[in-house]
Amino acid sequence: MVYQLVYVSRAVSKFNTRTLEQLMYVCRRNNLEFNITGLLVYCNGHFMQLLEGDKSFVTRVYDIIKSDVRHENVEIITERISRERLAERWSMGLYTPNKKSLRYSEMRYFELEDVETFRNEDPNLLWKLLYRFVKVMKEN
Ligand SMILES: Cc1cc2nc3c(=O)[nH]c(=O)nc-3n(C[C@H](O)[C@H](O)[C@H](O)COP(=O)(O)O)c2cc1C
């Protein structure tokens, strides 16, 4: 069984390709060591991150991430125990959609800027959204 946690946050100052790459380097190095996999979504100053693995490791890394001064308003939007990993091939995958809103379907959008849209959402839909990102990433 694997523990999965998803949070959203706001970057204190915007990241660019270079600063994101530097961040990913550290993420991958540390997460490999803790057998953590996941996905970081970055769009226009906003983050959404999936962390998955052993609960004690994920919690430890999340606490470190939460106190990172490069972002604020760090808030868990959903967590669960699952049979399998969602992002098993990435110690940390990076997904940078160029739209502020994350399209779930023709009808549904999630506004990364508005944490309320996540708080009030059916968690199943959030997981489906993440599955969709993974699918898009695997195709590219
Ligand atoms: C949005 C965001 C996501 C991050 N994700 C991770 C992560 O998945 N794993 C990780 O080890 N550090 C992550 N970090 C970095 C940590 O906050 C911290 O800087 C890092 O773990 C320190 O590693 P070091 O002690 O090896 O330098 C993230 C930081 C930010 C701002």
The ligand as an SDF file (V2000), in Angstrom:
LIG
                    3D

 31 33  0  0  0  0  0  0  0  0999 V2000
    7.1050   23.4880   -4.8090 C   0  0  0  0  0  0  0  0  0  0  0  0
    8.2280   22.7390   -4.1690 C   0  0  0  0  0  0  0  0  0  0  0  0
    8.2650   21.3570   -4.2790 C   0  0  0  0  0  0  0  0  0  0  0  0
    9.2960   20.6280   -3.6920 C   0  0  0  0  0  0  0  0  0  0  0  0
    9.2980   19.2690   -3.8090 N   0  0  0  0  0  0  0  0  0  0  0  0
   10.2800   18.5650   -3.1930 C   0  0  0  0  0  0  0  0  0  0  0  0
   10.3020   17.1420   -3.2770 C   0  0  0  0  0  0  0  0  0  0  0  0
    9.4450   16.4940   -3.8930 O   0  0  0  0  0  0  0  0  0  0  0  0
   11.3250   16.4970   -2.6590 N   0  0  0  0  0  0  0  0  0  0  0  0
   12.3050   17.1490   -1.9770 C   0  0  0  0  0  0  0  0  0  0  0  0
   13.1920   16.5020   -1.4460 O   0  0  0  0  0  0  0  0  0  0  0  0
   12.3170   18.4860   -1.9130 N   0  0  0  0  0  0  0  0  0  0  0  0
   11.3360   19.2120   -2.5030 C   0  0  0  0  0  0  0  0  0  0  0  0
   11.3540   20.5770   -2.4310 N   0  0  0  0  0  0  0  0  0  0  0  0
   12.5340   21.2280   -1.8380 C   0  0  0  0  0  0  0  0  0  0  0  0
   12.5270   21.2260   -0.3320 C   0  0  0  0  0  0  0  0  0  0  0  0
   11.6930   22.2440    0.1360 O   0  0  0  0  0  0  0  0  0  0  0  0
   13.9680   21.4450    0.1870 C   0  0  0  0  0  0  0  0  0  0  0  0
   14.5050   22.6060   -0.3680 O   0  0  0  0  0  0  0  0  0  0  0  0
   14.8730   20.2860   -0.1510 C   0  0  0  0  0  0  0  0  0  0  0  0
   14.2590   19.0580    0.1760 O   0  0  0  0  0  0  0  0  0  0  0  0
   16.1990   20.4190    0.5780 C   0  0  0  0  0  0  0  0  0  0  0  0
   17.0270   19.3860    0.1610 O   0  0  0  0  0  0  0  0  0  0  0  0
   18.5810   19.3310    0.5900 P   0  0  0  0  0  0  0  0  0  0  0  0
   18.5730   19.3970    2.0920 O   0  0  0  0  0  0  0  0  0  0  0  0
   19.0400   18.0120    0.0690 O   0  0  0  0  0  0  0  0  0  0  0  0
   19.2320   20.5030   -0.0670 O   0  0  0  0  0  0  0  0  0  0  0  0
   10.3100   21.3240   -2.9950 C   0  0  0  0  0  0  0  0  0  0  0  0
   10.2570   22.7000   -2.8930 C   0  0  0  0  0  0  0  0  0  0  0  0
    9.2380   23.4130   -3.4630 C   0  0  0  0  0  0  0  0  0  0  0  0
    9.2090   24.9020   -3.3340 C   0  0  0  0  0  0  0  0  0  0  0  0
  1  2  1  0
  2  3  1  0
  2 30  2  0
  3  4  2  0
  4  5  1  0
  4 28  1  0
  5  6  2  0
  6  7  1  0
  6 13  1  0
  7  8  2  0
  7  9  1  0
  9 10  1  0
 10 11  2  0
 10 12  1  0
 12 13  2  0
 13 14  1  0
 14 15  1  0
 14 28  1  0
 15 16  1  0
 16 17  1  0
 16 18  1  0
 18 19  1  0
 18 20  1  0
 20 21  1  0
 20 22  1  0
 22 23  1  0
 23 24  1  0
 24 25  2  0
 24 26  1  0
 24 27  1  0
 28 29  2  0
 29 30  1  0
 30 31  1  0
M  END
$$$$
